[in-house]
Amino acid sequence: MTDNSNPDRRAFLAGATAAAFMIVKPQLVRGAQANSAVRVGLLGCGGRGTADATSIAINGPARIVALADLFEDRLVTAKKHFDEVAAKQRYAAVAASQMFQGPRAAEQILNSAEVDAVVIATPPYFHPRHLAAAVAAGKHVYCEKPVGVDVPGALRAIESGKRAEGRLSLDVGFQIRKAPPFVELVRRIHAGALGEIVCGEAHYYCPFLAMPDYPKASPAELRLRHWLYDRVLSGDIIVEQNIHVVDICNWVLQAHPVKAIGAGGRQGRTESPGDNWSHFDVVFYYPNGVHVSFSSCQFGKAPFDASESFFGTRGSSQSPYSGSLQIAGDEPWTWGGSDKPGTHPSGQFSVTGNFSDNLAQADAQKHADFIQSIVTGKFHNQAALGAESALSAMLGRTAAYTGKEATWDELLRSNETWDAGLDLDKL
């Protein structure tokens, strides 16, 4: 079984510490009493950002005090929703002075003295700059995955993590690492339940993600509203969406892949907007000769299905989002209740990332832990691990795009910066 003795991974993570545990008085964390709610701003008021911020408010203690987005309609919808959340919590509605719209919205919300922490749920293309600005402004950050769409962006996220070290919490949205069934599964694997892991299989199958039409939008505005279809704004499906299963593979194997070979293309979604691929097929090679066969799709009307399986000398594991999560072999184990039929029999995909079954508690636990890290001063710093998973997905993307073997060392030397060519001031 692969472990953290891997020198390549130690070298990558060196200087990019995964966690900080300096305890300070809560009053020094936020300038408030320990029993008051953390004041949270939401930057990017789409579906996933709204889901993150709602869960943070509910599982806090936290309250949503500021909203920011490029588009006014998103702000109006978000304010209505969060005012309802606030009313249930007996908090005041979001003040008009804390509503920020337009190309300067990110700067304005990050400079607000009313905000202690910010949720970054903008298109991934903007994550590195928004993350850096949030840390520079002294805000605790919950940044949705991925931390960047290109290698320089991922490395910039690591630098932001270094600047946050010991003084701010910086979480990255890999909530599955907090889902109790997955936590217990990985604990058992790391304890030797599978023996020596030889190989693995992972997949992320998703139907085409339909989005609303905006007939009056300019081409630039439509790109931003439909960023999930845009390769540069999203990082393509392997980096933006499939990264979750890549992250789980890294977690289980306690390493990142050292090389990859791959293929893929746009067949099946060539008439859809944007330029994202429809599917990827990649073999990731991890240390100690472990290889993982990965496949994904995001087109058509097939049922949603995501899972990982690992095969070792003492047993095998499977970890679907919905269905039987278990270990077979010398130490058989099944997560209680996960062998029952899932609540999404049609394989329905949740665009916001909200799932039941094996992921039912993932968001709640992840978001509660983020707020508690701020309140207690036991700050999280997940920038390096977030970048590691983003770079792992980029490794597979590079292999598929080029049709050639791609190595980790070659990837890290890349200085190619993806440019969306957008001028937000001209929207």
Summary of the structure (lengths in Angstrom):
residues: 427
radius of gyration: 20.8
end to end distance: 51.6
largest distance: 62.5
contacts: 1526
relative contact order: 0.18
helix: 40%
strand: 19%
